[in-house]
Amino acid sequence: MAAFGNFATHRNVKLAAAYSSVTFAGISGLVQLILAVYPLSMLQGGRSLLIVISASLAFGIIRAFPKNTVDRELKNPTFKVTIKKGDLFEEDSHLVIGFTDTFDTDSNDAEIISPASVQAQFLRRVYSGEVDALDRDLTIALDGYVPEGIETREVKPKGRLTRYPLGTVAVLGSFETRYYCVAYSRMGNNLAAQSSVDALWLSLSRLWDVIDETGNRRSVSMPVIGSDLARVDNLDYESIVKMVALSFVARSRKSIITRALTIVIHPRDCARIDMNEMAAFLNSL
């Protein structure tokens, strides 16, 4: 039922109506042509009309039903943007992982990192839940960055204390699979993350630069960063997806970062996005 609810948008209904109308016209024309040559009784009457209408409607709905994957290949230079529903960690590519400016990692304490977040999945699936190992790798990767400040334990009772500028990217992993840990939101001392459109755009711009320097143009996959607990409150889910795609395309027009970017929609968020709308947006770029 959720899938049909997600289908019932203005764009999808309009598409279904258009496909149904074209199909009805085509079938009707074919029937008229056949009747002009062979006046078959089985093709005449209300029953035949009802069958044609039903078939046209069914085809229109099926044709307009949102796909699980939409993409577009752009030219001059050539690169591809894909939006798909799936599991980020099943992608054979470099991965982007969103973090806060303190690069907090401990999802064992849900007050710091939500167990349902991409960060928590990253800890479980890449680091086997070893918080100390992830903390160590982040500390090494961040060694070349100048901290923006250091909180005290009295002020920030839980989590990491060192703050880095928004847009800081800690590169983990290996040549084959890199993990781009980008700080796009600020972790408050009350453990509530907060971001903004400007902060997200800045962070994406710096992320593309780092990927350009270290990614060797290998495919990159990323989640929809900034959509939930990071609180980019003035953008809805679809707008954030569009913003990420637009930022990538704008940067790629200057020079190739990667030949393929995939934005992965988590299954629990499928009802929040209209894939036909995403396809139309990609085609407008």
N, C-alpha and C positions, 0 to 999 in steps of 0.2 A: 504493500500500500504506500509506503514511503516513496518508492520509485515513481509511482503514478502521481503522487502529490508534487514531487519535484518536477515532473513533466508538465504540469498544468500552469505554465507561465505564459505570459503574453507572446513571447517570441516563439515558443514551442507550438502553441495552439495555432499561431499564424502560419508557421512552417507546415504543420500538419494539414491545415486548410488548403494551402497552396499546392502541396503535393497531391492531395485528394482531388482538387479541381482539375489539375493537369491530367491525372490518371483517368478521371471520369470522362473528360473530353476525348482522350485518346481511345478509350474502350468504346465510347458511344460512336465515335467516328468509324471505328473498325466494324462495329455491329451494323451501322447504316450501310457501309460499303458491301458487307456480306449480303444484307437483305436486298440490296439493289440487284444483286446477281442471282442469289438463291433465297427466295422468300420462305425461309424456314420458320415454322410456327413456334418452335422452341425458343427462338430469339425475340419473340414478340410478347406484348402484354406486360401487366404490372409486376409479375413475378420476376421476369428478366430484368426489368428496371431496378427492382429491389436488390437483386444479386449484384448488378453493376455498381449501385450506390454503396452497398456493403463492402464490396471488394475494394472500391476506391478509398473509402474511409479507412479500412484496415491497412492498406498499403501506405496511405498518408501518415497514419500514426506510427507505423513501424519505421518508415523512412525518416520521420522527424524525431524519433525517440533518441534522447541524448546518448552519445557513445561514452565508453570508459576512457578513451584517449582521443585527444585532438592535437594536431600539430601544424606547423607551417615552416617551410623552408624559405628563407629569405636569400636574396642574391646581392652581389656587389657590396661587400664580400658575402660568400656563401656560409650560412650557418642555420641551425634549426632550433626551434623552440617547441617543446612538447609539454602539454598539461595532461596528466593522467591520474587515475585513481589507482592506488596500490600501496605497496610497502617500500618505504624509502630505503631500508637496509637490504632489500633484495636487488637493488640497482647495481649493475656492473659499471661503476664510475666513481669519480671523486664525489664526496658528499659534503654538503654544507650543514652545519649544526649551529643553531642559534643559542647565544649565551647572553648573560647580563654583563655589566661592566666589572663585576667582581669575579666573574667566571666561577660562580658557585656550582658545585657538582653533586652534593650529597642528597640523593633522592630517597634515602632511608628515612630521612626526616621530611615528611611531606610539606612541612611549613617552609622549607627552603626551596626544594624542587619538587614539583608534582610528579608522582610516579607514572602518570599518564603522558608526560611530556616527551618530546623528542630527545631532550638531554638525558632523561632517565633511561630511555630505550638505548641511547648511545652507550651509557654506562653499562647497562646489562649485556648488550649484544656484542659490543666491541671490546669492552674491558672486563667482561664477566663479573660485573658488580664491584670491581676492585677500585674503590674511591681513591685510595692512596696512590695507586698507579696512575690514574687519570690526573690527579692533582700534580703529581711529579712531572708528567709529560707537559702539562699546561705551564707549569713554572719554568721549565726549560724553554718551551716555545715562546714564552713571553719575555724572556731575558733581554731581548733587544729593545723592548718598549720602555718608555719612561712612564712610571705610574702617575696617575692624576692625583692620587691621595691615598692615605692609609687610615682606615678607621681603627678605633680602639674596641676592645671586647666589651667595654662598658656601653659604648654607643651602639654597636652591632653585635648582639649577643650570640648570633649563630652564623656559620658560614665563613667564607674567605673574607679577608679584611682589605686587601689591596685593590684599589680601583684603577681602571685603565680607561683611556678616552673611548667614547663610542666610535665604532668603526675599527677598533683593534681586532686583528685576525691572528689567532694562534693556529699554526699549521701543524697538524699531527699526522701520524701514519707514515707511509712509505711512498716511493716513487710511483708504484702501481696504483695505490689507493690512498689518497690524501683526505684528511678530514679538516675542513676549514671551519674553525670555531670562531664565529664572528659575534662581537659584542654589539647588540643593537638596542638594548634597553638598560635602564638604570635600576639597580636593585636598591630599594630603599632600606634604611636601617630597620624598618618595620617588616622587612622581608617581602614587600610587595613590589613587583617589577612595574616599571612605567616607561613607555616609549612615546614617540610622536611621529608624524609623517616626515618631518624634517630629519629626525634622528634615523629613521628607517632608510630614507633616501641616501643620506650620508654614508651609512653603514654599508648599503649595497654598493655604492660607488667605490668605496675602499676595498670591499670584498672582490669586486671584479678586477681591480688593480693587482691584488695579491694572487688571484687565480691566474691572471695573465703572466705574472712573473714566475710562478712555480708549477702550474698545471700541465705544461707541455701540450696544451690544446686537447687534452683528453676530455671525454664527456663528463659533465657535472650534473649532479642531481641535488635537489634541495626541497625541504618542506615549505609550507606557507608560514614563514616567520612573521611574528607580530600579530597573530590572529587571535590568541586567547589570553593567557595570563600576562602577556607583555603589555596589554592594554593600549593598543593604538585605537583609542575609542572612537575617533571620528572617521574611521574607515570600516566598511563591512568586509566580510571574507572575500567576496569576489573582487572588490576594489583593491585589496592587498595583492591578490594574485595578478591582477592587471598591472599594478604598480611594479611588482617584481619583474614581470615580462618586459614592460616598457623600459625600465632601468637597464636591463640586460641588452635589449635591442639598441638603445641609444648609445651605450658604451661600445657595443660591437660594431656600430657604424664607423667608429674611429679606427678600430683595429680588432682583429679576431682575438677573442679570449679563449673560447672553446668552440668546437664545431657543433656542439649540441648541448643545450640546457634542458633538463627535465624538471618541471615543478610537480611534485608528487602530492596528491590529495589523499590524506588518510581516510580509510573506509568510514570512520565515525563522522567525518565531515562531508560526506557525499551529498547529503540533503541541503548543504549550505551553498552549493554551487550548481549553476546551470551550464552544462558543457557546451550546449549550442551557443549560449552567450559567449563563452570563452572562445569557441571556434570563430565566431563573427569578429570578436576583438582581435584575435591573431591575424585574421585576414585583412584587418584595417591597418595593420602596422606596415 
